[in-house]
Amino acid sequence: MMKINSLTIIGPVCMVLLASLSLTTSALTTFGKTNPQNSNPPPPPTPVGKARECKIESDCGAIQNTTCMADPRDGKTRCLCGDYSAPINGLCTNKYKAVRAPCNDNEECGEGAQCIQNNNTMMGKKCQCIEGYYEENYKCNGTTSLLTNPIVIVLSLALMILKTITYS
């Protein structure tokens, strides 16, 4: 009959707890609520400007880091920044391009995305989410796989070694 010790039961439970804790993100709040009399007023909302309308890519040549693409708000083609926002004072503040934005290489796309050739009916490449990520608000969201989490790998190896030693 197999001898069951406490490590055989506690080990897997600890692994599951550690794995689930590493996937959650939470923040601590301050003590109590802030007094509205002592707080600064919220900043004014960022103005939403209209970008220059365009027909071809060369229409956007004078505005750095913009692309002639359909505006998601009204469907008109405009010179937009990579994140589908209008340039402010002729400048784009974003670093990466949004999902479905035209691109030339992977470095232009945000985290979790890569520059992929469109289907045969359309020319050019666009930023698309890689496997394991999903599109949300023109960004790729996803989670790290448990199999690639170093803490889970180390704990799994330690548990296997411990079981081998215990049953020997």
DSSP file (Angstrom, degrees, kcal/mol; ACC not computed):
  #  RESIDUE AA STRUCTURE BP1 BP2  ACC     N-H-->O    O-->H-N    N-H-->O    O-->H-N    TCO  KAPPA ALPHA  PHI   PSI    X-CA   Y-CA   Z-CA
    1    1 A M              0   0    0      0, 0.0     2,-0.3     0, 0.0     0, 0.0   0.000 360.0 360.0 360.0 141.4    0.0    0.0    0.0
    2    2 A M        -     0   0    0      1,-0.1     2,-0.5     2,-0.0   165,-0.0  -0.529 360.0-130.3 -77.3 133.5    1.2    3.5   -0.9
    3    3 A K        -     0   0    0     -2,-0.3     2,-0.6   164,-0.0    -1,-0.1  -0.734  19.6-155.8 -85.0 124.7    2.2    5.7    2.0
    4    4 A I        -     0   0    0     -2,-0.5     2,-0.2     3,-0.0    -1,-0.0  -0.891  13.6-175.9-103.4 122.7    0.6    9.1    1.8
    5    5 A N    >>  -     0   0    0     -2,-0.6     4,-0.8     1,-0.0     3,-0.8  -0.623  41.9 -99.1-109.6 175.0    2.3   11.9    3.6
    6    6 A S  H 3> S+     0   0    0      1,-0.2     4,-3.1    -2,-0.2     3,-0.4   0.801 118.5  61.3 -65.3 -29.4    1.3   15.5    4.0
    7    7 A L  H 3> S+     0   0    0      1,-0.2     4,-2.1     2,-0.2    -1,-0.2   0.822  96.5  60.2 -68.0 -29.8    3.6   16.7    1.2
    8    8 A T  H <4 S+     0   0    0     -3,-0.8    -1,-0.2     1,-0.2    -2,-0.2   0.845 117.0  31.7 -65.0 -32.5    1.7   14.6   -1.3
    9    9 A I  H  X S+     0   0    0     -4,-0.8     4,-1.1    -3,-0.4    -2,-0.2   0.880 122.5  45.3 -90.2 -45.2   -1.5   16.6   -0.5
   10   10 A I  H  X S+     0   0    0     -4,-3.1     4,-2.6     1,-0.2     5,-0.2   0.854 103.5  64.9 -71.4 -35.7   -0.1   20.0    0.3
   11   11 A G  H  X S+     0   0    0     -4,-2.1     4,-2.2    -5,-0.3    -1,-0.2   0.944 105.2  40.6 -55.6 -57.2    2.3   20.2   -2.6
   12   12 A P  H  > S+     0   0    0      0, 0.0     4,-2.3     0, 0.0    -1,-0.2   0.873 114.2  54.4 -62.5 -35.0   -0.3   20.2   -5.4
   13   13 A V  H  X S+     0   0    0     -4,-1.1     4,-2.3     1,-0.2    -2,-0.2   0.926 109.3  47.8 -63.3 -43.8   -2.5   22.6   -3.4
   14   14 A C  H  X S+     0   0    0     -4,-2.6     4,-2.8     1,-0.2     5,-0.2   0.889 110.0  53.2 -63.6 -39.3    0.3   25.1   -3.0
   15   15 A M  H  X S+     0   0    0     -4,-2.2     4,-2.5    -5,-0.2    -2,-0.2   0.925 109.8  47.3 -62.3 -43.8    1.1   24.8   -6.7
   16   16 A V  H  X S+     0   0    0     -4,-2.3     4,-2.4     2,-0.2    -2,-0.2   0.919 113.3  48.6 -64.0 -43.0   -2.5   25.6   -7.7
   17   17 A L  H  X S+     0   0    0     -4,-2.3     4,-2.2     2,-0.2    -2,-0.2   0.932 113.3  46.4 -62.8 -46.2   -2.6   28.6   -5.3
   18   18 A L  H  X S+     0   0    0     -4,-2.8     4,-1.8     1,-0.2    -2,-0.2   0.899 112.7  50.5 -64.2 -40.0    0.7   30.0   -6.5
   19   19 A A  H  X S+     0   0    0     -4,-2.5     4,-0.7    -5,-0.2    -1,-0.2   0.917 112.6  45.7 -64.8 -42.0   -0.3   29.6  -10.1
   20   20 A S  H  X S+     0   0    0     -4,-2.4     4,-0.7     1,-0.2     3,-0.5   0.854 110.9  53.3 -71.9 -32.3   -3.6   31.3   -9.6
   21   21 A L  H >< S+     0   0    0     -4,-2.2     3,-0.5     1,-0.2    -1,-0.2   0.856 104.7  55.4 -68.6 -33.6   -2.0   34.1   -7.6
   22   22 A S  H 3< S+     0   0    0     -4,-1.8    -1,-0.2     1,-0.2    -2,-0.2   0.702 106.6  51.9 -73.7 -16.6    0.5   34.9  -10.3
   23   23 A L  H 3< S+     0   0    0     -4,-0.7     2,-0.3    -3,-0.5    -1,-0.2   0.641  97.3  78.2 -92.3 -15.1   -2.4   35.3  -12.9
   24   24 A T    <<  -     0   0    0     -4,-0.7     2,-0.5    -3,-0.5     0, 0.0  -0.689  60.7-160.8 -96.9 148.2   -4.4   37.8  -10.9
   25   25 A T        +     0   0    0     -2,-0.3     2,-0.3     2,-0.0    -3,-0.0  -0.993  20.1 157.0-125.5 132.4   -3.6   41.5  -10.6
   26   26 A S        -     0   0    0     -2,-0.5     2,-0.4     2,-0.0    -2,-0.0  -0.984  24.5-144.7-149.5 158.5   -5.0   43.6   -7.8
   27   27 A A        -     0   0    0     -2,-0.3     2,-0.3     0, 0.0    -2,-0.0  -0.930  19.4-118.8-126.5 149.3   -4.0   46.8   -6.1
   28   28 A L        -     0   0    0     -2,-0.4     2,-0.2     1,-0.0    -2,-0.0  -0.607  28.6-138.7 -83.4 147.3   -4.4   48.0   -2.6
   29   29 A T        -     0   0    0     -2,-0.3     3,-0.1     1,-0.1     2,-0.1  -0.575  23.2 -96.8-100.3 167.7   -6.5   51.0   -1.9
   30   30 A T        -     0   0    0     -2,-0.2     2,-0.5     1,-0.1    -1,-0.1  -0.328  53.3 -81.7 -76.1 165.7   -5.8   53.9    0.5
   31   31 A F  S    S-     0   0    0     -2,-0.1    -1,-0.1     2,-0.0     0, 0.0  -0.568  92.2 -27.2 -71.6 120.7   -7.3   53.9    3.9
   32   32 A G  S    S-     0   0    0     -2,-0.5     2,-0.3    -3,-0.1    -2,-0.1  -0.016  96.8 -51.3  69.4-175.6  -10.8   55.2    3.7
   33   33 A K        -     0   0    0      1,-0.1     2,-0.2     0, 0.0    -2,-0.0  -0.668  57.3-108.1 -96.2 152.3  -12.3   57.5    1.1
   34   34 A T        -     0   0    0     -2,-0.3    -1,-0.1     1,-0.1     5,-0.0  -0.477  31.9-111.7 -78.0 151.4  -10.7   60.8    0.2
   35   35 A N    >>  -     0   0    0     -2,-0.2     3,-1.5     1,-0.1     4,-0.6  -0.737  18.8-145.4 -82.8 119.9  -12.4   64.0    1.2
   36   36 A P  T 34 S+     0   0    0      0, 0.0     3,-0.4     0, 0.0    -1,-0.1   0.750  97.5  61.9 -60.5 -22.3  -13.8   65.7   -1.9
   37   37 A Q  T 34 S+     0   0    0      1,-0.2    -2,-0.0    -3,-0.0    -3,-0.0   0.803 106.5  44.8 -71.7 -27.3  -13.0   69.1   -0.4
   38   38 A N  T <4 S+     0   0    0     -3,-1.5     2,-0.2     2,-0.1    -1,-0.2   0.485  97.0  92.5 -94.7  -3.7   -9.3   68.3   -0.2
   39   39 A S  S  < S-     0   0    0     -4,-0.6     0, 0.0    -3,-0.4     0, 0.0  -0.611  77.0-114.2 -96.4 153.3   -8.9   66.8   -3.7
   40   40 A N        -     0   0    0     -2,-0.2    -1,-0.1     1,-0.1    -2,-0.1  -0.484  41.0 -98.9 -76.1 150.5   -7.9   68.6   -6.9
   41   41 A P        -     0   0    0      0, 0.0    -1,-0.1     0, 0.0     0, 0.0  -0.384  48.3 -94.7 -67.0 150.6  -10.6   68.8   -9.6
   42   42 A P        -     0   0    0      0, 0.0    -3,-0.0     0, 0.0     0, 0.0  -0.313  47.0 -98.5 -64.7 149.5  -10.2   66.2  -12.4
   43   43 A P        -     0   0    0      0, 0.0     3,-0.1     0, 0.0    -3,-0.0  -0.313  46.5 -94.5 -66.0 152.8   -8.3   67.3  -15.4
   44   44 A P        -     0   0    0      0, 0.0     0, 0.0     0, 0.0     0, 0.0  -0.341  51.9 -92.4 -64.5 149.9  -10.4   68.4  -18.4
   45   45 A P        -     0   0    0      0, 0.0     3,-0.0     0, 0.0     0, 0.0  -0.285  44.9 -98.8 -64.2 148.6  -11.0   65.7  -20.9
   46   46 A T        -     0   0    0      1,-0.1     2,-0.1    -3,-0.1     0, 0.0  -0.499  44.9-111.9 -66.7 128.7   -8.6   65.4  -23.8
   47   47 A P        -     0   0    0      0, 0.0     2,-0.9     0, 0.0    -1,-0.1  -0.386  21.0-138.6 -65.7 138.0  -10.1   67.1  -26.8
   48   48 A V        -     0   0    0     -2,-0.1     2,-0.1    37,-0.0    37,-0.0  -0.849  28.8-172.2 -98.6 104.8  -11.1   64.8  -29.6
   49   49 A G        -     0   0    0     -2,-0.9     2,-0.5    37,-0.1    37,-0.2  -0.418  24.0-111.3 -92.3 169.6  -10.0   66.5  -32.8
   50   50 A K        -     0   0    0     -2,-0.1     2,-0.1    35,-0.1     3,-0.1  -0.867  28.8-137.4-101.5 134.6  -10.7   65.5  -36.4
   51   51 A A        -     0   0    0     -2,-0.5     2,-0.1     1,-0.1    29,-0.1  -0.437  35.8 -82.2 -84.2 163.5   -7.9   64.4  -38.5
   52   52 A R        -     0   0    0     27,-0.3    27,-2.8    -2,-0.1    -1,-0.1  -0.431  46.9-119.8 -65.9 133.6   -7.3   65.5  -42.1
   53   53 A E  B     -A   78   0A   0     25,-0.2     2,-0.3    -2,-0.1    25,-0.3  -0.465  37.7-176.2 -72.7 149.6   -9.4   63.5  -44.6
   54   54 A C        -     0   0    0     23,-2.0    23,-0.2    -2,-0.1     3,-0.1  -0.944  32.7-166.1-144.4 162.3   -7.4   61.5  -47.2
   55   55 A K  S    S+     0   0    0      1,-0.4     2,-0.3    -2,-0.3    -1,-0.1   0.652  81.3  19.6-116.2 -38.1   -7.8   59.4  -50.2
   56   56 A I  S >  S-     0   0    0     21,-0.1     3,-1.7     1,-0.1    -1,-0.4  -0.876  83.8-102.8-132.6 165.2   -4.3   57.9  -50.6
   57   57 A E  G >  S+     0   0    0     -2,-0.3     3,-1.9     1,-0.3     4,-0.2   0.831 115.1  63.9 -57.8 -36.8   -1.3   57.4  -48.4
   58   58 A S  G >  S+     0   0    0      1,-0.3     3,-1.2     2,-0.2    -1,-0.3   0.717  87.9  71.3 -65.2 -19.2    0.6   60.3  -49.9
   59   59 A D  G <  S+     0   0    0     -3,-1.7     3,-0.3     1,-0.2    -1,-0.3   0.739 100.6  47.3 -64.7 -20.9   -2.1   62.7  -48.6
   60   60 A C  G X  S+     0   0    0     -3,-1.9     3,-1.6    -4,-0.3     6,-0.3   0.350  79.4 105.4-101.3   4.7   -0.7   62.0  -45.1
   61   61 A G  T <  S+     0   0    0     -3,-1.2    -1,-0.2     1,-0.3    -2,-0.1   0.791  75.9  55.2 -57.8 -31.9    3.0   62.5  -46.0
   62   62 A A  T 3  S+     0   0    0     -3,-0.3     2,-0.7    -4,-0.3    -1,-0.3   0.657  97.0  71.1 -78.3 -15.3    3.2   65.9  -44.3
   63   63 A I  S X  S-     0   0    0     -3,-1.6     3,-1.2     3,-0.0    -1,-0.1  -0.891  89.6-128.0-107.4 108.8    1.9   64.5  -40.9
   64   64 A Q  T 3  S+     0   0    0     -2,-0.7    28,-0.2    26,-0.4     3,-0.1  -0.204  82.6   6.8 -60.3 139.8    4.6   62.3  -39.4
   65   65 A N  T 3  S+     0   0    0      1,-0.2    17,-0.5    -4,-0.1     2,-0.3   0.719  97.9 125.8  63.0  27.2    3.7   58.8  -38.2
   66   66 A T    <   -     0   0    0     -3,-1.2     2,-0.4    -6,-0.3    15,-0.2  -0.787  42.5-157.9-111.5 160.8    0.2   58.8  -39.7
   67   67 A T  E     -B   80   0A   0     13,-2.5    13,-2.5    -2,-0.3     2,-1.0  -0.987  26.7-114.8-134.4 143.5   -1.5   56.5  -42.1
   68   68 A C  E     +B   79   0A   0     -2,-0.4     2,-0.3    11,-0.2    11,-0.2  -0.701  63.0 136.9 -78.9 106.0   -4.5   57.0  -44.4
   69   69 A M  E     -B   78   0A   0      9,-2.4     9,-2.8    -2,-1.0     2,-0.2  -0.948  59.1 -75.6-149.0 166.6   -7.1   54.6  -42.9
   70   70 A A  E     -B   77   0A   0     -2,-0.3     7,-0.3     7,-0.2     6,-0.1  -0.452  43.1-127.3 -69.9 130.4  -10.8   54.4  -41.9
   71   71 A D    >>  -     0   0    0      5,-3.0     4,-3.2    -2,-0.2     3,-0.5  -0.673  11.5-143.9 -76.1 122.7  -11.7   56.3  -38.8
   72   72 A P  T 34 S+     0   0    0      0, 0.0    -1,-0.1     0, 0.0    -2,-0.0   0.713  95.2  60.2 -63.5 -18.2  -13.6   53.9  -36.5
   73   73 A R  T 34 S-     0   0    0      3,-0.1    -3,-0.0     1,-0.1    -2,-0.0   0.890 130.1  -0.7 -77.3 -39.3  -15.9   56.7  -35.3
   74   74 A D  T <4 S-     0   0    0     -3,-0.5    -1,-0.1     2,-0.2     3,-0.1   0.450  89.6-118.3-133.1  -2.1  -17.4   57.6  -38.7
   75   75 A G     <  +     0   0    0     -4,-3.2     2,-0.1     1,-0.3    -5,-0.0   0.368  67.4 134.1  82.1  -6.5  -15.8   55.3  -41.3
   76   76 A K        -     0   0    0     -5,-0.2    -5,-3.0    -6,-0.1     2,-0.5  -0.487  63.2-110.2 -76.0 147.5  -14.2   58.2  -43.3
   77   77 A T  E     + B   0  70A   0     -7,-0.3   -23,-2.0   -23,-0.2     2,-0.3  -0.672  51.0 161.8 -81.5 128.6  -10.6   57.8  -44.4
   78   78 A R  E     -AB  53  69A   0     -9,-2.8    -9,-2.4    -2,-0.5     2,-1.1  -0.899  50.9 -94.1-139.7 164.8   -8.3   60.1  -42.5
   79   79 A C  E     + B   0  68A   0    -27,-2.8   -27,-0.3    -2,-0.3     2,-0.3  -0.754  60.8 172.2 -81.9 100.7   -4.7   60.6  -41.6
   80   80 A L  E     - B   0  67A   0    -13,-2.5   -13,-2.5    -2,-1.1     6,-0.2  -0.793  34.0-111.4-115.9 154.8   -4.6   58.8  -38.2
   81   81 A C    >   -     0   0    0      4,-3.1     3,-2.0    -2,-0.3   -15,-0.2  -0.242  47.3 -92.1 -70.8 169.8   -2.0   57.8  -35.8
   82   82 A G  T 3  S+     0   0    0    -17,-0.5    16,-4.3     1,-0.3    19,-0.1   0.717 127.2  54.7 -60.4 -23.0   -1.2   54.1  -35.3
   83   83 A D  T 3  S-     0   0    0     14,-0.3    -1,-0.3     2,-0.1     3,-0.1   0.178 121.4-105.5 -96.5  18.1   -3.7   53.8  -32.4
   84   84 A Y  S <  S+     0   0    0     -3,-2.0     2,-0.2     1,-0.3    -2,-0.1   0.628  81.1 129.3  69.0  16.9   -6.5   55.3  -34.6
   85   85 A S        -     0   0    0    -14,-0.1    -4,-3.1     1,-0.1    -1,-0.3  -0.657  65.1-105.0 -97.7 159.1   -6.3   58.6  -32.8
   86   86 A A        -     0   0    0     -2,-0.2   -37,-0.1   -37,-0.2    -6,-0.1  -0.580  41.9-104.2 -77.9 142.4   -6.1   62.0  -34.5
   87   87 A P        -     0   0    0      0, 0.0     2,-0.6     0, 0.0     3,-0.3  -0.395  29.8-134.2 -64.9 144.8   -2.6   63.7  -34.4
   88   88 A I  B >  S-C   91   0B   0      3,-2.4     3,-1.4     1,-0.2   -37,-0.0  -0.910  83.6 -13.8-104.8 120.7   -2.4   66.5  -31.9
   89   89 A N  T 3  S-     0   0    0     -2,-0.6    -1,-0.2     1,-0.3     3,-0.1   0.850 130.8 -54.9  54.3  37.3   -0.7   69.6  -33.3
   90   90 A G  T 3  S+     0   0    0     -3,-0.3   -26,-0.4     1,-0.2     2,-0.4   0.592 118.0 106.1  78.1  11.3    0.5   67.5  -36.2
   91   91 A L  B <   -C   88   0B   0     -3,-1.4    -3,-2.4   -28,-0.1     2,-0.5  -0.944  60.7-141.4-126.8 145.8    2.2   64.9  -33.9
   92   92 A C        -     0   0    0     -2,-0.4    -6,-0.0   -28,-0.2   -26,-0.0  -0.909  10.3-169.6-101.6 128.2    1.4   61.3  -32.9
   93   93 A T        +     0   0    0     -2,-0.5    -1,-0.1     2,-0.0     2,-0.1   0.639  55.3  98.6 -92.2 -15.3    2.2   60.5  -29.3
   94   94 A N        -     0   0    0      1,-0.1   -12,-0.1    -9,-0.1    -2,-0.1  -0.386  56.8-156.7 -75.9 153.2    1.6   56.8  -29.5
   95   95 A K  S    S+     0   0    0     -2,-0.1     2,-0.3     1,-0.1    -1,-0.1   0.809  72.5  40.4 -95.5 -36.8    4.6   54.4  -29.9
   96   96 A Y  S    S-     0   0    0     15,-0.0     2,-0.2     1,-0.0    13,-0.2  -0.737  80.9-111.0-116.5 161.5    2.9   51.3  -31.4
   97   97 A K  B     -d  109   0C   0     11,-3.1    13,-1.2    -2,-0.3   -14,-0.3  -0.621  34.4-116.6 -89.7 150.2    0.2   50.7  -34.0
   98   98 A A    >   -     0   0    0    -16,-4.3     3,-1.8    -2,-0.2    29,-0.4  -0.266  44.3 -73.3 -79.2 167.8   -3.2   49.4  -33.1
   99   99 A V  T 3  S+     0   0    0     39,-2.1    29,-0.2     1,-0.3    -1,-0.2  -0.398 121.4  18.4 -61.9 138.1   -4.7   46.1  -34.2
  100  100 A R  T 3  S+     0   0    0     27,-3.2    -1,-0.3     1,-0.3    28,-0.1   0.445  93.9 130.7  75.4   5.5   -5.7   46.1  -37.9
  101  101 A A    <   -     0   0    0     -3,-1.8    26,-2.2    26,-0.1    -1,-0.3  -0.647  69.0 -98.6 -83.6 145.2   -3.5   49.2  -38.5
  102  102 A P  E     +E  126   0D   0      0, 0.0     2,-0.3     0, 0.0    24,-0.3  -0.333  53.1 170.9 -61.5 143.4   -1.2   49.0  -41.6
  103  103 A C  E     -E  125   0D   0     22,-1.6    22,-0.6    13,-0.1     3,-0.1  -0.933  37.8-152.2-148.2 168.5    2.4   48.0  -40.7
  104  104 A N  S    S+     0   0    0      1,-0.4     2,-0.3    -2,-0.3    -1,-0.1   0.667  80.3   5.8-113.9 -33.7    5.7   47.1  -42.3
  105  105 A D  S >  S-     0   0    0     20,-0.1     3,-1.5     1,-0.0     4,-0.4  -0.949  76.8 -98.7-149.0 169.1    7.3   44.9  -39.5
  106  106 A N  G >  S+     0   0    0     -2,-0.3     3,-1.2     1,-0.3     7,-0.1   0.772 111.4  69.0 -61.4 -30.0    6.6   43.4  -36.1
  107  107 A E  G 3  S+     0   0    0      1,-0.3    -1,-0.3     8,-0.1     7,-0.0   0.729  93.7  58.8 -64.5 -21.0    8.4   46.2  -34.2
  108  108 A E  G <  S+     0   0    0     -3,-1.5   -11,-3.1   -12,-0.1    -1,-0.3   0.735  93.3  82.1 -78.5 -22.6    5.6   48.6  -35.2
  109  109 A C  B <  S-d   97   0C   0     -3,-1.2   -11,-0.1    -4,-0.4     3,-0.1  -0.495  82.2-111.5 -87.9 153.8    2.9   46.6  -33.6
  110  110 A G    >   -     0   0    0    -13,-1.2     3,-1.7     1,-0.2    -1,-0.1  -0.021  55.1 -55.6 -72.3-179.7    2.0   46.6  -29.9
  111  111 A E  T 3  S+     0   0    0      1,-0.3    29,-0.5    18,-0.0    -1,-0.2  -0.332 126.1  18.9 -61.4 135.0    2.5   43.9  -27.3
  112  112 A G  T 3  S+     0   0    0      1,-0.3    18,-2.6    -3,-0.1     2,-0.3   0.534 109.7  95.9  83.0   6.8    0.8   40.6  -28.3
  113  113 A A  E <   -F  129   0D   0     -3,-1.7     2,-0.3    16,-0.3    -1,-0.3  -0.895  49.6-168.2-127.9 157.7    0.6   41.6  -32.0
  114  114 A Q  E     -F  128   0D   0     14,-2.5    14,-2.6    -2,-0.3     2,-0.7  -0.967  34.2-101.5-141.0 159.2    2.6   41.0  -35.1
  115  115 A C  E     -F  127   0D   0     -2,-0.3     2,-0.4    12,-0.2    12,-0.2  -0.715  48.3-179.3 -85.1 112.9    2.7   42.4  -38.6
  116  116 A I  E     -F  126   0D   0     10,-2.7    10,-2.5    -2,-0.7     2,-0.1  -0.908  31.9-108.6-121.9 141.6    1.0   39.8  -40.9
  117  117 A Q  E     -F  125   0D   0     -2,-0.4     8,-0.2     8,-0.2     3,-0.1  -0.436  40.5-121.1 -62.8 133.6    0.3   39.8  -44.6
  118  118 A N        -     0   0    0      6,-2.3     6,-0.1     1,-0.1    -1,-0.1  -0.112  41.5 -75.1 -66.3 172.8   -3.4   40.3  -45.3
  119  119 A N    >   -     0   0    0      1,-0.1     3,-1.4     4,-0.1    -1,-0.1  -0.103  56.5 -90.7 -63.4 172.7   -5.4   37.7  -47.2
  120  120 A N  T 3  S+     0   0    0      1,-0.3    -1,-0.1    -3,-0.1    -2,-0.1   0.713 121.5  61.9 -63.7 -22.8   -4.9   37.5  -51.0
  121  121 A T  T 3  S+     0   0    0      2,-0.0     2,-0.4     1,-0.0    -1,-0.3   0.701 103.3  52.9 -79.8 -17.4   -7.7   39.9  -51.8
  122  122 A M  S <  S-     0   0    0     -3,-1.4     2,-0.2     2,-0.1    -4,-0.1  -0.909  77.8-131.9-121.0 146.9   -6.1   42.9  -50.0
  123  123 A M        +     0   0    0     -2,-0.4    -4,-0.1    -6,-0.1    -2,-0.0  -0.566  61.6  26.0 -90.9 156.9   -2.6   44.3  -50.4
  124  124 A G  S    S-     0   0    0     -2,-0.2    -6,-2.3    -6,-0.1     2,-0.3  -0.050  80.1 -76.0  88.7 174.1   -0.2   45.1  -47.5
  125  125 A K  E     -EF 103 117D   0    -22,-0.6   -22,-1.6    -8,-0.2     2,-0.3  -0.785  35.8-166.9-112.0 155.3    0.3   44.0  -43.9
  126  126 A K  E     -EF 102 116D   0    -10,-2.5   -10,-2.7    -2,-0.3     2,-0.3  -0.977  32.1 -99.8-138.9 152.9   -1.6   44.7  -40.8
  127  127 A C  E     + F   0 115D   0    -26,-2.2   -27,-3.2   -29,-0.4     2,-0.3  -0.587  47.5 177.4 -70.8 128.8   -1.0   44.3  -37.1
  128  128 A Q  E     - F   0 114D   0    -14,-2.6   -14,-2.5    -2,-0.3     2,-0.1  -0.967  33.9-100.9-133.4 148.9   -2.9   41.2  -35.8
  129  129 A C  E     - F   0 113D   0     -2,-0.3   -16,-0.3   -16,-0.2     3,-0.1  -0.446  38.5-128.0 -68.3 139.3   -3.0   39.5  -32.4
  130  130 A I    >   -     0   0    0    -18,-2.6     3,-2.0     1,-0.2    -1,-0.1  -0.356  44.2 -67.5 -81.6 168.8   -0.8   36.4  -32.1
  131  131 A E  T 3  S+     0   0    0      1,-0.3    -1,-0.2    -2,-0.1     3,-0.1  -0.297 124.3  30.8 -58.9 135.8   -2.1   33.1  -30.8
  132  132 A G  T 3  S+     0   0    0      1,-0.4    11,-0.7    -3,-0.1     2,-0.3   0.287 105.7  89.8  96.2  -8.7   -3.2   33.2  -27.2
  133  133 A Y  E <   -G  142   0E   0     -3,-2.0    -1,-0.4     9,-0.2     2,-0.3  -0.845  58.9-155.5-117.1 156.0   -4.2   36.9  -27.4
  134  134 A Y  E     -G  141   0E   0      7,-3.2     7,-3.2    -2,-0.3     2,-0.4  -0.941  23.6-107.1-130.6 154.1   -7.5   38.4  -28.2
  135  135 A E  E     +G  140   0E   0     -2,-0.3     2,-0.3     5,-0.2     5,-0.2  -0.634  40.1 163.2 -85.0 133.2   -8.5   41.8  -29.6
  136  136 A E  E >  S-G  139   0E   0      3,-2.9     3,-1.1    -2,-0.4   -37,-0.1  -0.900  71.6 -14.6-150.1 118.9  -10.1   44.4  -27.4
  137  137 A N  T 3  S-     0   0    0     -2,-0.3     3,-0.1     1,-0.3   -38,-0.0   0.902 126.7 -54.4  53.6  47.0  -10.3   48.1  -28.2
  138  138 A Y  T 3  S+     0   0    0      1,-0.2   -39,-2.1   -40,-0.1     2,-0.3   0.675 121.7  99.7  63.3  20.6   -7.7   47.9  -30.9
  139  139 A K  E <  S-G  136   0E   0     -3,-1.1    -3,-2.9   -41,-0.2     2,-0.6  -0.924  74.6-117.3-129.2 157.8   -5.2   46.2  -28.5
  140  140 A C  E     -G  135   0E   0    -29,-0.5     2,-0.3    -2,-0.3    -5,-0.2  -0.851  32.2-174.6 -97.0 125.4   -4.2   42.6  -28.0
  141  141 A N  E     +G  134   0E   0     -7,-3.2    -7,-3.2    -2,-0.6     2,-0.3  -0.887  17.9 132.5-116.4 150.0   -4.9   41.3  -24.5
  142  142 A G  E     -G  133   0E   0     -2,-0.3     2,-0.3    -9,-0.2    -9,-0.2  -0.962  41.1-109.7-173.5-174.4   -3.9   37.9  -23.2
  143  143 A T        -     0   0    0    -11,-0.7     2,-0.3    -2,-0.3  -120,-0.1  -0.953  33.5-100.3-136.0 154.1   -2.4   36.0  -20.3
  144  144 A T        -     0   0    0     -2,-0.3     5,-0.1     1,-0.1     2,-0.1  -0.551  44.5-112.9 -73.1 135.8    0.8   34.2  -19.8
  145  145 A S    >>  -     0   0    0     -2,-0.3     3,-1.0     1,-0.1     4,-0.5  -0.389  15.1-127.8 -67.3 145.4    0.4   30.4  -20.1
  146  146 A L  G >4 S+     0   0    0      1,-0.2     3,-0.8     2,-0.2     6,-0.2   0.835 109.1  61.5 -61.7 -31.5    0.9   28.4  -16.9
  147  147 A L  G 34 S+     0   0    0      1,-0.2    -1,-0.2     5,-0.1    -2,-0.0   0.739 106.4  44.2 -70.1 -21.4    3.4   26.3  -18.7
  148  148 A T  G <4 S+     0   0    0     -3,-1.0    -1,-0.2     4,-0.0    -2,-0.2   0.447  85.0 108.9-100.6  -1.0    5.7   29.2  -19.4
  149  149 A N    <X  -     0   0    0     -3,-0.8     4,-1.9    -4,-0.5     3,-0.3  -0.668  62.3-149.7 -77.2 117.0    5.4   30.7  -15.9
  150  150 A P  H  > S+     0   0    0      0, 0.0     4,-2.5     0, 0.0     5,-0.2   0.832  93.2  56.6 -59.9 -34.6    8.9   30.0  -14.3
  151  151 A I  H  > S+     0   0    0      1,-0.2     4,-2.4     2,-0.2     5,-0.2   0.928 108.1  47.1 -63.6 -43.9    7.4   29.7  -10.7
  152  152 A V  H  > S+     0   0    0     -3,-0.3     4,-2.4     2,-0.2    -1,-0.2   0.897 112.0  51.0 -64.9 -40.1    5.1   26.9  -11.8
  153  153 A I  H  X S+     0   0    0     -4,-1.9     4,-2.4     2,-0.2    -2,-0.2   0.939 112.0  45.9 -63.4 -47.3    7.9   25.1  -13.6
  154  154 A V  H  X S+     0   0    0     -4,-2.5     4,-2.5     1,-0.2    -2,-0.2   0.922 114.3  47.9 -62.9 -45.0   10.3   25.3  -10.6
  155  155 A L  H  X S+     0   0    0     -4,-2.4     4,-2.3    -5,-0.2    -1,-0.2   0.884 110.8  51.7 -64.8 -37.9    7.6   24.1   -8.2
  156  156 A S  H  X S+     0   0    0     -4,-2.4     4,-2.3    -5,-0.2    -2,-0.2   0.929 111.6  46.5 -64.0 -45.0    6.6   21.3  -10.5
  157  157 A L  H  X S+     0   0    0     -4,-2.4     4,-2.4     1,-0.2     5,-0.2   0.916 112.3  50.6 -63.0 -42.9   10.2   20.0  -10.7
  158  158 A A  H  X S+     0   0    0     -4,-2.5     4,-2.4     1,-0.2    -1,-0.2   0.900 110.8  49.3 -62.2 -40.6   10.6   20.4   -7.0
  159  159 A L  H  X S+     0   0    0     -4,-2.3     4,-2.4     2,-0.2    -1,-0.2   0.901 110.6  49.7 -66.4 -41.3    7.5   18.4   -6.3
  160  160 A M  H  X S+     0   0    0     -4,-2.3     4,-2.2     2,-0.2    -2,-0.2   0.913 112.8  47.0 -64.5 -41.6    8.5   15.6   -8.7
  161  161 A I  H  X S+     0   0    0     -4,-2.4     4,-2.4     1,-0.2    -2,-0.2   0.915 112.1  50.7 -64.6 -42.4   11.9   15.3   -7.1
  162  162 A L  H  X S+     0   0    0     -4,-2.4     4,-2.3     1,-0.2    -2,-0.2   0.893 110.6  48.5 -62.9 -41.0   10.3   15.3   -3.7
  163  163 A K  H  X S+     0   0    0     -4,-2.4     4,-2.3     2,-0.2    -1,-0.2   0.894 110.4  51.9 -66.0 -39.3    7.9   12.5   -4.7
  164  164 A T  H  X S+     0   0    0     -4,-2.2     4,-0.7     1,-0.2    -2,-0.2   0.917 112.7  44.9 -63.0 -43.1   10.8   10.5   -6.2
  165  165 A I  H >< S+     0   0    0     -4,-2.4     3,-0.5     1,-0.2    -2,-0.2   0.899 113.0  51.3 -66.9 -40.8   12.8   10.8   -2.9
  166  166 A T  H 3< S+     0   0    0     -4,-2.3    -2,-0.2     1,-0.2    -1,-0.2   0.878 113.4  43.1 -65.8 -39.8    9.7   10.0   -0.8
  167  167 A Y  H 3<        0   0    0     -4,-2.3    -1,-0.2     1,-0.2    -2,-0.2   0.505 360.0 360.0 -87.5  -4.2    8.8    6.8   -2.7
  168  168 A S    <<        0   0    0     -4,-0.7    -1,-0.2    -3,-0.5    -2,-0.1   0.470 360.0 360.0 -80.8 360.0   12.4    5.5   -3.0
